[in-house]
């Protein structure tokens, strides 16, 4: 699943570790999502949307 997570994260100058901490997941999870090796669960996708104040559809696309 394509996503804008890296773009959004770097615009805020957050490391993968920073974002992982804010979302209560591992840095490896953030890496896997950014490299499109892992699709986040719906609760995690919603949490990401809330953190960035964006609809999930603006971050992830099928």
N, C-alpha and C positions, 0 to 999 in steps of 0.2 A: 504494500500500500504506500503510495507516494505521500510525502508529508513535508511540512515546512518547519519542522521542529528545530533543526540546526540553525536555520536562518533566524528564527524568532529568538532562540537562545543566545546566539552571538550578537544580535542587535542589542541585547541587554548586558552584554559582556559577562555572561555567566558561563562557567565551565560546565562540563557534563556532570561533574561532582556536585556543583552548586544546584543544578536543576534536579538531580537525583535526590538530594537532601530535601528540597522543597516539596517533592512529590512522594517522599518516603519509599523510594525504590533504589535499586543499586545503580551505580554508574554504568555497569554493563548493560542494564536494561535500556538506559538512555542511548547508549552506543548502538544497541541492536535495533531500536526504533529508528534512529537517524539513518542507519545504513539499510533500512527496509528489510532486515532479516527477521523482524518480530513485529507483529501487529499488536498494539496495546489492547487490553480488555476495555470494554465499554466504560466501566467505572474509572479506569486510568485515563482514557481519552477525555472523559468529561472533566476530570480533575485538571488535565493539561489545558483544556479550553478555559476553565475558570481562572487558572493561574495567569494565562495570557490575555484574559478578558476578550476572548474570541469564540465564535461558534465553532464547534468541532469540525464542521464542514469547511471552514476556512483554514484549518490546519491539516486535515487529512483528506485525501481523495482516493477513491477506489481505482 
